């Protein structure tokens, strides 16, 4: 059995670095009060001078997990995310965003410039979340469970490129051209090849206490033979070993990925589902077909409502009042299928249940339990296991 030790030194270094940089930003904003309006709230430190607005914020996610799966068991505690986020707005037209991650898979995240020449139309360039997957585009600060689903194994994550998006009253349409991201993420390689993506959403119902969301997306990429793609199914905690992986897909030439998404909310209830399929064409080798999907539901026990972002075309999480105190229950079943006759890496499934306490609008505590299962791999025997996780989360 493999034991995964607690790594307090790495955790404390990430916390200290994030806290120190935040304090530096606070000092800079304080010095600027003589010439501009400065404020600090749950949205971070804000400095306004004329039509220019600067904001310094971040997120800190602290995880502790106990897990066992097959012959592997252990416990661990670490910083899942320690991120500083800087943005600048120049009137209503230009926005600049710079995010740096200091915890697991450290590196650049958002690093882009966006222009909105007319209302609803956005032109953006830089390192950004590729507009392909509803779940991938939801913030890690508001997603219902500690980790995204197994379907996210096939999402592009971040990419370096450019996009154009138009958001109407009840729809969005976005497209862009992207290459590899600047840095890896947990469970997602930065290597995604070069190509384009298209995504469209429709929200026929969008009221104060309810919404209905439908969406679809398509992605096409081509690969450099020296940098083949790979797909990894991470567990319900990033601290636990991965459940399955394809390894580097040598000879991969092109990828075509398809995404279908659905979300519905009424009152304090919300359901969300998504399906992603990926087809990889290879040189001198059979093609590969993989897919992943999930179905999840949430209930805000204390009576709050779920929000929806018209501009992005995604559910935006629980709408929490300034006093906080909300309680949310969530459940989700997800599956990743890496089982192909030409490359048999099996299937992975996770059934997750979670409870979240929103202490304030920007502080929450999550407790998740997950039952994991892998089967059908040519490399490892079938296995099942259990995982528990607690997260303290601060968004500022």
C-alpha positions as CSV (number, residue, x, y, z in Angstrom):
1,X,0.0,0.0,0.0
2,X,1.2,3.5,-0.8
3,X,1.0,6.2,1.9
4,X,0.8,9.9,0.9
5,X,2.4,12.0,3.6
6,X,1.2,15.4,4.8
7,X,3.3,18.2,3.2
8,X,3.0,21.2,5.6
9,X,6.1,23.0,4.3
10,X,4.8,23.3,0.7
11,X,1.3,24.4,2.0
12,X,2.7,27.0,4.3
13,X,5.0,28.4,1.6
14,X,2.1,28.8,-0.8
15,X,-0.1,30.4,1.9
16,X,2.7,32.8,2.9
17,X,3.4,33.8,-0.6
18,X,-0.3,34.5,-1.4
19,X,-0.8,36.4,1.8
20,X,2.4,38.4,1.3
21,X,1.5,39.5,-2.2
22,X,-2.0,40.4,-1.1
23,X,-0.6,42.5,1.7
24,X,1.7,44.2,-0.8
25,X,-1.4,45.0,-3.0
26,X,-3.2,46.4,0.1
27,X,-0.3,48.7,0.8
28,X,-0.2,49.9,-2.7
29,X,-3.9,50.7,-2.7
30,X,-3.6,52.5,0.6
31,X,-0.9,54.7,-0.7
32,X,-3.1,55.6,-3.7
33,X,-5.9,56.8,-1.6
34,X,-4.5,60.3,-1.8
35,X,-5.2,60.5,-5.5
36,X,-8.1,58.0,-6.1
37,X,-10.9,56.2,-4.4
38,X,-9.8,52.9,-2.8
39,X,-11.9,50.2,-1.1
40,X,-11.7,46.7,0.1
41,X,-14.6,44.2,0.3
42,X,-15.4,40.6,-0.5
43,X,-14.4,41.4,-4.1
44,X,-10.9,42.3,-3.2
45,X,-9.0,45.6,-3.2
46,X,-10.4,48.1,-5.6
47,X,-8.7,51.4,-6.8
48,X,-10.6,53.8,-9.0
49,X,-9.2,56.9,-10.7
50,X,-11.4,58.5,-13.3
51,X,-12.6,55.9,-15.8
52,X,-9.9,53.5,-14.8
53,X,-10.5,50.7,-12.2
54,X,-7.9,48.3,-10.7
55,X,-8.8,45.3,-8.6
56,X,-6.6,42.8,-6.7
57,X,-8.2,39.6,-5.4
58,X,-7.5,35.9,-5.2
59,X,-8.6,32.6,-3.9
60,X,-7.2,30.2,-1.3
61,X,-8.5,26.6,-1.2
62,X,-7.1,24.3,1.7
63,X,-7.8,20.6,1.3
64,X,-7.5,17.6,3.7
65,X,-8.4,14.1,2.3
66,X,-8.5,10.5,3.3
67,X,-8.8,7.9,0.5
68,X,-8.4,4.3,-0.5
69,X,-8.8,2.8,-4.0
70,X,-7.7,-0.8,-4.7
71,X,-4.2,-1.3,-3.2
72,X,-3.6,2.4,-2.7
73,X,-4.7,4.2,0.5
74,X,-3.5,7.2,2.4
75,X,-4.3,10.7,3.7
76,X,-3.0,14.1,2.8
77,X,-3.5,17.8,3.3
78,X,-2.3,20.6,1.0
79,X,-3.2,23.9,-0.7
80,X,-5.4,23.1,-3.7
81,X,-5.3,26.7,-5.0
82,X,-3.5,29.8,-3.9
83,X,-4.1,32.3,-6.6
84,X,-3.7,36.0,-7.0
85,X,-5.9,37.8,-9.5
86,X,-5.4,41.2,-10.9
87,X,-7.7,43.1,-13.3
88,X,-7.8,46.5,-14.8
89,X,-10.8,48.1,-16.6
90,X,-10.5,51.2,-18.8
91,X,-14.0,52.6,-19.1
92,X,-16.5,50.1,-20.4
93,X,-14.3,49.0,-23.4
94,X,-11.0,47.5,-22.3
95,X,-10.3,44.9,-19.6
96,X,-7.0,43.3,-18.7
97,X,-6.7,40.2,-16.4
98,X,-3.7,38.5,-14.9
99,X,-3.9,35.5,-12.6
100,X,-1.0,33.6,-11.1
101,X,-1.4,30.2,-9.3
102,X,1.1,29.3,-6.6
103,X,-0.2,26.0,-5.4
104,X,-0.6,22.6,-7.2
105,X,0.5,22.8,-10.9
106,X,1.6,26.4,-10.3
107,X,1.8,28.8,-13.3
108,X,-0.2,31.4,-15.2
109,X,-4.0,31.0,-15.5
110,X,-5.9,34.0,-17.0
111,X,-3.5,36.3,-18.8
112,X,-5.6,38.2,-21.4
113,X,-6.9,41.5,-22.8
114,X,-10.5,41.9,-23.9
115,X,-12.2,44.7,-25.8
116,X,-16.0,45.3,-25.9
117,X,-16.5,47.8,-28.8
118,X,-20.3,47.5,-28.5
119,X,-22.5,46.1,-25.8
120,X,-22.6,42.3,-25.8
121,X,-19.6,41.8,-28.2
122,X,-16.3,40.8,-26.7
123,X,-13.0,40.3,-28.5
124,X,-10.4,38.6,-26.3
125,X,-6.7,37.5,-26.8
126,X,-4.3,35.8,-24.5
127,X,-4.3,32.8,-22.1
128,X,-7.9,32.0,-21.1
129,X,-10.5,29.3,-20.5
130,X,-11.4,27.9,-23.9
131,X,-15.1,28.4,-24.5
132,X,-16.1,24.8,-24.9
133,X,-17.4,23.3,-21.6
134,X,-20.1,24.7,-19.2
135,X,-18.4,22.9,-16.3
136,X,-14.9,24.1,-17.2
137,X,-16.1,27.7,-17.5
138,X,-17.7,27.7,-14.1
139,X,-15.5,29.3,-11.4
140,X,-13.8,26.9,-8.9
141,X,-15.1,29.3,-6.2
142,X,-18.7,28.5,-7.0
143,X,-18.7,24.9,-8.4
144,X,-20.9,22.6,-6.2
145,X,-18.2,20.0,-5.3
146,X,-14.5,20.1,-4.6
147,X,-13.4,18.8,-8.0
148,X,-15.0,18.9,-11.4
149,X,-16.5,15.7,-12.9
150,X,-14.8,13.0,-14.9
151,X,-16.3,14.5,-18.1
152,X,-13.8,17.3,-17.5
153,X,-11.0,14.9,-18.4
154,X,-11.8,15.8,-22.1
155,X,-12.2,19.5,-21.7
156,X,-9.5,21.8,-23.1
157,X,-9.1,23.9,-20.0
158,X,-6.9,27.0,-20.6
159,X,-5.5,27.8,-24.0
160,X,-3.5,30.5,-25.7
161,X,-5.3,32.2,-28.5
162,X,-8.1,34.6,-29.4
163,X,-11.9,34.5,-29.3
164,X,-15.0,36.5,-30.3
165,X,-18.2,36.2,-28.3
166,X,-21.6,37.8,-28.6
167,X,-24.1,37.6,-25.7
168,X,-27.7,38.4,-26.4
169,X,-30.7,38.5,-24.0
170,X,-31.2,34.7,-24.1
171,X,-28.2,33.3,-26.0
172,X,-24.5,33.4,-26.5
173,X,-22.3,32.4,-29.4
174,X,-18.5,32.2,-29.2
175,X,-15.6,31.0,-31.3
176,X,-11.9,31.2,-31.4
177,X,-8.6,29.8,-32.4
178,X,-6.2,28.3,-29.7
179,X,-2.9,26.6,-29.2
180,X,-1.4,25.0,-26.1
181,X,-1.9,26.7,-22.7
182,X,1.0,28.5,-21.0
183,X,1.1,26.0,-18.1
184,X,-0.4,22.6,-17.0
185,X,-3.4,22.3,-14.6
186,X,-4.2,19.6,-12.2
187,X,-5.3,16.6,-14.3
188,X,-5.1,18.6,-17.6
189,X,-2.0,18.8,-19.8
190,X,-1.3,22.2,-21.4
191,X,-0.8,20.3,-24.7
192,X,-4.0,20.5,-26.7
193,X,-2.6,21.2,-30.2
194,X,-3.7,24.0,-32.6
195,X,-7.3,24.6,-33.8
196,X,-10.6,26.2,-33.4
197,X,-13.6,25.9,-31.1
198,X,-17.3,27.0,-31.4
199,X,-19.9,27.1,-28.6
200,X,-23.5,28.2,-28.5
201,X,-26.0,28.5,-25.6
202,X,-29.7,29.2,-25.3
203,X,-31.6,30.1,-22.2
204,X,-35.3,30.1,-23.0
205,X,-36.1,30.6,-19.3
206,X,-34.2,33.1,-17.3
207,X,-36.2,34.6,-14.4
208,X,-35.5,35.7,-10.8
209,X,-35.9,32.3,-9.3
210,X,-35.4,29.9,-12.3
211,X,-33.5,29.3,-15.5
212,X,-33.2,26.7,-18.2
213,X,-29.9,26.4,-20.1
214,X,-29.1,24.4,-23.2
215,X,-25.7,24.4,-24.9
216,X,-23.5,22.7,-27.5
217,X,-19.9,23.0,-28.6
218,X,-17.4,21.6,-31.1
219,X,-13.6,21.6,-31.1
220,X,-11.0,20.7,-33.7
221,X,-7.3,20.4,-33.0
222,X,-4.2,19.2,-34.9
223,X,-1.1,18.0,-33.1
224,X,2.7,18.3,-33.3
225,X,4.2,14.8,-33.4
226,X,6.7,15.8,-30.7
227,X,4.0,16.9,-28.3
228,X,1.2,14.3,-28.3
229,X,-1.9,14.8,-26.1
230,X,-3.0,12.8,-23.1
231,X,-6.2,12.4,-21.1
232,X,-6.3,11.8,-17.3
233,X,-9.2,11.0,-15.1
234,X,-8.5,12.5,-11.6
235,X,-10.2,11.3,-8.5
236,X,-12.7,13.3,-6.4
237,X,-9.7,14.9,-4.7
238,X,-6.5,16.1,-6.3
239,X,-4.6,14.7,-3.3
240,X,-5.6,11.1,-4.3
241,X,-4.0,9.1,-7.1
242,X,-5.4,9.5,-10.6
243,X,-8.0,6.9,-11.5
244,X,-7.0,6.4,-15.1
245,X,-4.8,7.8,-17.9
246,X,-4.2,7.2,-21.6
247,X,-0.5,8.3,-21.3
248,X,0.9,10.2,-24.3
249,X,-1.0,9.3,-27.4
250,X,1.9,8.8,-29.9
251,X,1.0,9.4,-33.5
252,X,-2.1,11.6,-32.7
253,X,-2.8,13.8,-35.7
254,X,-6.2,15.5,-35.0
255,X,-8.8,15.7,-32.4
256,X,-12.5,16.3,-32.8
257,X,-14.5,16.9,-29.6
258,X,-18.3,17.4,-29.1
259,X,-20.0,18.8,-26.1
260,X,-23.7,18.9,-25.1
261,X,-24.9,20.5,-21.9
262,X,-28.1,21.1,-19.9
263,X,-29.0,22.9,-16.6
264,X,-32.2,23.8,-15.0
265,X,-33.0,25.6,-11.7
266,X,-36.1,26.5,-9.9
267,X,-36.1,28.0,-6.4
268,X,-33.4,26.3,-4.3
269,X,-33.1,23.3,-6.6
270,X,-30.7,22.8,-9.6
271,X,-29.9,19.9,-11.9
272,X,-27.0,19.9,-14.3
273,X,-25.7,17.4,-16.9
274,X,-23.1,17.3,-19.6
275,X,-21.7,14.8,-22.2
276,X,-18.3,15.2,-24.0
277,X,-17.0,12.9,-26.7
278,X,-13.5,13.0,-28.2
279,X,-12.2,11.3,-31.4
280,X,-8.5,11.1,-32.1
281,X,-7.1,10.4,-35.5
282,X,-3.6,8.8,-35.5
283,X,-0.9,8.3,-38.1
284,X,-0.4,4.7,-39.0
285,X,-2.6,3.5,-36.1
286,X,-6.3,3.0,-35.5
287,X,-8.3,6.0,-34.4
288,X,-9.5,6.4,-30.7
289,X,-12.9,7.2,-29.3
290,X,-13.3,8.4,-25.7
291,X,-16.2,10.0,-23.8
292,X,-17.3,11.3,-20.4
293,X,-20.5,12.5,-18.8
294,X,-22.1,13.5,-15.5
295,X,-25.5,14.2,-13.9
296,X,-25.7,16.3,-10.8
297,X,-28.2,18.0,-8.5
298,X,-28.0,20.6,-5.8
299,X,-30.4,21.9,-3.1
300,X,-30.0,25.1,-1.2
301,X,-31.6,24.0,2.1
302,X,-31.8,27.5,3.6
303,X,-33.8,28.9,0.8
304,X,-31.4,30.8,-1.4
305,X,-31.5,30.7,-5.2
306,X,-29.0,29.7,-8.0
307,X,-27.7,32.3,-10.4
308,X,-27.0,32.3,-14.1
309,X,-24.5,34.3,-16.1
310,X,-26.1,35.7,-19.2
311,X,-22.7,37.1,-20.5
312,X,-20.9,33.7,-20.2
313,X,-23.9,31.4,-20.8
314,X,-23.2,29.2,-17.6
315,X,-24.8,28.6,-14.2
316,X,-23.0,30.9,-11.8
317,X,-23.6,29.1,-8.5
318,X,-25.5,29.9,-5.3
319,X,-26.5,33.5,-4.8
320,X,-25.4,34.2,-1.2
321,X,-26.5,37.2,0.8
322,X,-23.9,39.4,2.6
323,X,-24.7,37.7,6.0
324,X,-24.0,34.2,4.6
325,X,-25.2,31.3,6.6
326,X,-26.4,29.2,3.6
327,X,-26.3,25.4,3.5
328,X,-26.2,23.5,0.3
329,X,-26.4,19.7,-0.5
330,X,-25.1,18.2,-3.7
331,X,-24.9,14.8,-5.4
332,X,-23.3,13.8,-8.7
333,X,-22.5,10.7,-10.7
334,X,-19.8,11.0,-13.4
335,X,-18.1,8.6,-15.8
336,X,-15.0,8.7,-18.1
337,X,-14.6,6.0,-20.8
338,X,-11.1,5.4,-21.9
339,X,-12.0,2.0,-23.2
340,X,-11.1,1.7,-26.9
341,X,-10.2,-1.6,-28.7
342,X,-7.0,0.0,-29.9
343,X,-5.9,1.4,-26.5
344,X,-7.8,-0.1,-23.6
345,X,-7.4,2.0,-20.5
346,X,-10.8,1.1,-19.0
347,X,-13.5,3.2,-17.4
348,X,-13.7,5.3,-14.2
349,X,-16.8,6.3,-12.3
350,X,-17.4,8.5,-9.2
351,X,-20.5,8.9,-7.1
352,X,-20.1,12.0,-5.0
353,X,-22.2,13.5,-2.2
354,X,-21.4,16.9,-0.6
355,X,-22.5,19.5,1.9
356,X,-21.4,23.1,1.8
357,X,-21.7,25.8,4.5
358,X,-21.4,29.4,3.2
359,X,-20.1,31.2,6.3
360,X,-20.1,34.5,4.4
361,X,-20.4,35.4,0.7
362,X,-16.7,34.7,0.2
363,X,-15.9,32.0,2.8
364,X,-17.2,28.5,2.6
365,X,-16.5,25.0,4.0
366,X,-17.1,21.9,1.8
367,X,-17.3,18.3,3.0
368,X,-17.4,15.6,0.2
369,X,-17.7,11.8,0.2
370,X,-17.0,9.9,-3.0
371,X,-17.2,6.2,-4.0
372,X,-14.8,5.6,-6.9
373,X,-14.6,2.6,-9.3
374,X,-12.3,1.6,-12.2
375,X,-12.8,-1.3,-14.5
376,X,-11.8,-2.8,-17.8
377,X,-8.2,-1.6,-18.0
378,X,-5.6,-3.8,-19.7
379,X,-2.9,-2.4,-17.3
380,X,-4.5,-2.6,-13.8
381,X,-7.1,-4.8,-12.2
382,X,-10.6,-3.6,-11.4
383,X,-10.9,-1.7,-8.2
384,X,-13.2,0.4,-6.1
385,X,-12.7,2.7,-3.1
386,X,-13.9,5.5,-0.9
387,X,-12.7,9.1,-0.4
388,X,-13.5,11.8,2.1
389,X,-12.5,15.5,1.7
390,X,-12.9,18.7,3.7
391,X,-12.0,22.1,2.1
392,X,-11.8,25.6,3.6
393,X,-12.2,28.2,0.9
394,X,-11.6,31.9,0.9
395,X,-12.3,34.1,-2.1
396,X,-11.2,37.7,-1.8
